[in-house]
Amino acid sequence: MKSPRTAMVLAAGLGTRMAPLTLTTPKPLIKVAGKPLLDWGLDALRAADVERAIVNVHYLADQIEQHVAGHRLLSIIVSDERAELLDSAGGIVNALDQIGNDPFYVINADTFWIDGARPNLVLLAEGWDDDRMDILLMIANKNQATGYDGRGDFHMDKQGRLSRLRGGETSPYIYAGAAIIHPRIFAGAAPGKASLNRYFDAAIAADRLYGLQMDGLWLTVGTPAAIGEAEAAIAAPKVHG
């Protein structure tokens, strides 16, 4: 498929685990290696030829609005959630009129990655199969991640089909904060708070949730202490996929 030209950037979260840094600065504007987290994501979108990004805002929204107003390389639309934080899926539903009818990228504004030989968002677009998929997640293996100490997010089979972990199960596969989603999954969705996890589960039930392992290094900066680890990884002479 042709790479999506539109993206939804989820930038409305509270960033509570990043306190005290987030007491005065929204998490998407916290800098890692001299660049705000949000800009790492916007640069990745631009490298994938995205033309338009919808950025939702809630916490310290004025700062994010002012920041993206100066962006010249992407057309950026601000989706205002000041009145109510709508969560990941709710934020998308709120912006559906701007997103349109074609598959679109979704990225979290607080995680980012260092690409391997080719941009991961381009690889994601090449892996999209509209006949089989409603959602395609970018997946990182734990051995290509920094700042992560969880039990994994999904099992992934050889075809890329994803399923949930059960009970005490663990997995090396982590959702890396970027995806392609077809807007048809939100048909008839009511406005208001909703998590993407609900839609992941519906896609699993329909056998239409897939993952694609990324190439490169995935970095998550959930706490102030993780910033140094991410910066050390960025400064390393070679990134291993």
PLY file of the C-alpha trace (Angstrom):
ply
format ascii 1.0
element vertex 241
property float x
property float y
property float z
element edge 240
property int vertex1
property int vertex2
end_header
0.00 0.00 0.00
1.02 3.61 -0.35
2.32 4.93 2.94
-0.30 6.76 5.00
-0.20 10.51 4.56
-2.01 11.25 7.82
-1.00 10.47 11.41
-2.53 10.79 14.85
-0.02 11.76 17.53
-1.19 10.93 21.06
0.21 13.78 23.17
-2.52 14.43 25.74
-1.35 12.24 28.64
-0.49 13.52 32.11
3.02 12.03 32.33
2.72 11.51 36.07
5.65 9.07 36.29
7.91 11.76 34.84
7.34 14.09 37.81
8.82 16.40 38.89
9.82 17.25 35.29
6.20 17.22 34.19
5.05 19.65 36.86
5.97 22.48 34.51
6.57 20.79 31.15
4.25 18.37 29.34
5.92 15.02 28.80
5.99 15.32 24.97
8.20 18.40 25.30
10.75 16.86 27.67
14.05 16.68 25.83
16.11 13.56 25.17
19.48 14.14 23.50
18.54 17.78 23.01
15.27 17.07 21.16
11.74 17.05 22.62
10.12 13.62 22.63
7.36 14.96 20.39
9.87 16.05 17.77
11.43 12.59 17.61
7.99 11.33 16.56
7.26 14.17 14.15
10.65 13.67 12.47
9.87 9.95 12.05
6.55 10.84 10.42
8.22 13.26 8.05
10.80 10.59 7.10
7.85 8.37 6.11
6.40 11.12 3.87
3.48 11.90 6.17
1.94 15.22 5.18
-0.43 15.92 8.05
-0.34 15.15 11.77
-3.21 15.55 14.22
-1.81 16.15 17.72
-4.19 15.86 20.65
-3.58 18.05 23.72
-4.87 18.17 27.28
-2.25 18.64 30.01
-0.31 21.94 29.69
-1.89 22.14 26.26
-0.81 25.72 25.56
2.85 24.71 25.57
2.31 21.95 23.01
0.18 24.21 20.83
2.86 26.87 20.81
5.55 24.30 20.04
3.81 22.74 17.04
2.79 26.15 15.69
6.43 26.65 14.76
6.66 23.38 12.81
7.20 24.03 9.13
7.76 20.55 7.71
4.37 19.00 8.51
0.85 20.35 8.45
-0.19 20.02 12.10
-3.74 20.13 13.40
-4.31 20.40 17.15
-7.15 18.30 18.54
-8.24 20.02 21.74
-9.03 17.79 24.72
-8.66 20.44 27.40
-12.20 19.83 28.64
-11.76 16.07 29.06
-8.90 13.63 28.61
-10.29 11.06 26.19
-7.63 8.31 26.34
-6.05 6.77 23.25
-9.08 5.56 21.28
-11.31 8.37 22.48
-8.78 10.88 21.19
-8.80 9.20 17.78
-12.61 9.09 17.62
-12.67 12.79 18.50
-10.44 13.50 15.48
-12.00 11.14 12.92
-13.29 13.99 10.77
-9.70 15.16 10.32
-8.29 11.66 9.83
-10.45 10.68 6.88
-11.23 7.25 5.45
-7.79 5.79 4.72
-5.43 3.84 6.99
-3.39 6.19 9.17
-0.41 6.10 11.47
-0.82 6.38 15.23
2.21 7.17 17.36
2.65 7.81 21.06
4.36 11.09 21.74
6.33 9.68 24.69
8.16 6.76 23.07
10.54 6.84 20.16
13.00 4.76 18.25
16.20 4.84 16.24
15.65 3.41 12.78
17.79 0.67 11.28
18.61 0.59 7.57
15.18 1.93 6.55
12.52 3.97 8.37
10.36 1.73 10.50
7.17 3.54 9.55
7.92 2.79 5.90
8.44 -0.87 6.79
5.12 -0.81 8.63
3.35 0.55 5.55
4.96 -2.11 3.37
3.74 -4.77 5.80
0.13 -3.58 5.76
-2.38 -5.97 4.19
-5.84 -4.43 4.05
-7.49 -7.78 3.35
-6.14 -9.38 6.53
-5.60 -6.50 8.94
-7.47 -3.80 10.79
-4.49 -2.87 12.98
-0.75 -3.41 12.45
1.45 -2.67 15.45
5.15 -1.90 15.42
6.70 -4.48 17.76
10.05 -4.34 19.54
11.85 -7.33 20.98
13.08 -6.77 24.54
16.66 -7.14 23.32
16.27 -4.01 21.18
14.66 -1.87 23.87
15.86 0.43 26.63
13.89 1.61 29.64
11.53 -1.38 29.64
11.20 -3.92 32.43
7.71 -5.33 31.87
6.55 -8.85 30.98
5.84 -8.10 27.34
2.60 -7.15 25.61
1.68 -9.85 23.10
2.54 -13.24 21.72
3.36 -13.07 18.00
3.30 -16.04 15.64
5.35 -16.50 12.47
2.71 -14.74 10.38
2.78 -11.72 12.71
-0.60 -12.52 14.25
-0.85 -11.15 17.80
-2.55 -12.56 20.88
-2.71 -11.48 24.52
-0.61 -12.89 27.33
-2.47 -14.94 29.90
-1.93 -15.25 33.63
1.76 -15.27 34.47
2.96 -15.59 30.86
5.78 -13.45 29.54
6.80 -12.53 26.00
9.77 -10.79 24.39
7.40 -8.71 22.25
6.52 -5.14 23.20
4.13 -2.73 21.51
6.53 -0.01 20.40
4.12 2.92 20.32
3.48 3.12 16.58
0.80 1.52 14.43
-1.25 1.66 11.28
-4.99 1.55 11.90
-7.91 1.49 9.49
-10.57 3.99 10.58
-13.36 1.50 9.77
-12.86 -0.03 13.22
-14.29 3.14 14.78
-17.52 3.10 12.77
-20.37 3.90 15.12
-18.07 4.59 18.07
-19.59 6.84 20.69
-17.61 9.93 21.72
-15.92 9.94 25.11
-13.15 8.14 26.94
-11.99 4.87 25.41
-8.76 2.89 25.28
-7.20 1.41 22.16
-6.88 -1.83 24.12
-10.60 -2.37 23.53
-9.97 -2.23 19.78
-6.88 -4.41 20.01
-8.99 -7.07 21.72
-11.76 -6.77 19.11
-9.17 -7.15 16.33
-7.70 -10.22 18.05
-11.18 -11.75 18.25
-11.63 -11.12 14.52
-8.13 -12.43 13.72
-7.17 -8.99 12.37
-4.50 -7.71 14.80
-0.96 -8.13 13.51
2.52 -7.02 14.47
5.71 -6.28 12.57
9.05 -6.39 14.37
10.93 -3.14 14.01
14.51 -2.70 12.87
16.72 -0.67 15.17
16.38 0.44 18.78
13.25 1.29 20.73
13.51 3.70 23.65
10.90 4.36 26.26
11.36 7.21 28.69
8.85 6.64 31.44
10.75 8.18 34.34
13.41 10.88 34.70
16.00 8.17 35.41
15.34 6.60 31.97
16.46 9.73 30.12
20.15 9.03 30.71
19.80 5.42 29.55
18.10 6.56 26.35
20.73 9.22 25.69
23.52 6.69 26.18
21.84 4.35 23.69
21.48 7.17 21.15
25.15 8.06 21.55
26.32 4.45 21.06
28.31 4.01 17.83
26.08 1.27 16.42
22.42 0.37 16.76
21.65 -3.33 16.67
18.28 -4.47 15.28
0 1
1 2
2 3
3 4
4 5
5 6
6 7
7 8
8 9
9 10
10 11
11 12
12 13
13 14
14 15
15 16
16 17
17 18
18 19
19 20
20 21
21 22
22 23
23 24
24 25
25 26
26 27
27 28
28 29
29 30
30 31
31 32
32 33
33 34
34 35
35 36
36 37
37 38
38 39
39 40
40 41
41 42
42 43
43 44
44 45
45 46
46 47
47 48
48 49
49 50
50 51
51 52
52 53
53 54
54 55
55 56
56 57
57 58
58 59
59 60
60 61
61 62
62 63
63 64
64 65
65 66
66 67
67 68
68 69
69 70
70 71
71 72
72 73
73 74
74 75
75 76
76 77
77 78
78 79
79 80
80 81
81 82
82 83
83 84
84 85
85 86
86 87
87 88
88 89
89 90
90 91
91 92
92 93
93 94
94 95
95 96
96 97
97 98
98 99
99 100
100 101
101 102
102 103
103 104
104 105
105 106
106 107
107 108
108 109
109 110
110 111
111 112
112 113
113 114
114 115
115 116
116 117
117 118
118 119
119 120
120 121
121 122
122 123
123 124
124 125
125 126
126 127
127 128
128 129
129 130
130 131
131 132
132 133
133 134
134 135
135 136
136 137
137 138
138 139
139 140
140 141
141 142
142 143
143 144
144 145
145 146
146 147
147 148
148 149
149 150
150 151
151 152
152 153
153 154
154 155
155 156
156 157
157 158
158 159
159 160
160 161
161 162
162 163
163 164
164 165
165 166
166 167
167 168
168 169
169 170
170 171
171 172
172 173
173 174
174 175
175 176
176 177
177 178
178 179
179 180
180 181
181 182
182 183
183 184
184 185
185 186
186 187
187 188
188 189
189 190
190 191
191 192
192 193
193 194
194 195
195 196
196 197
197 198
198 199
199 200
200 201
201 202
202 203
203 204
204 205
205 206
206 207
207 208
208 209
209 210
210 211
211 212
212 213
213 214
214 215
215 216
216 217
217 218
218 219
219 220
220 221
221 222
222 223
223 224
224 225
225 226
226 227
227 228
228 229
229 230
230 231
231 232
232 233
233 234
234 235
235 236
236 237
237 238
238 239
239 240
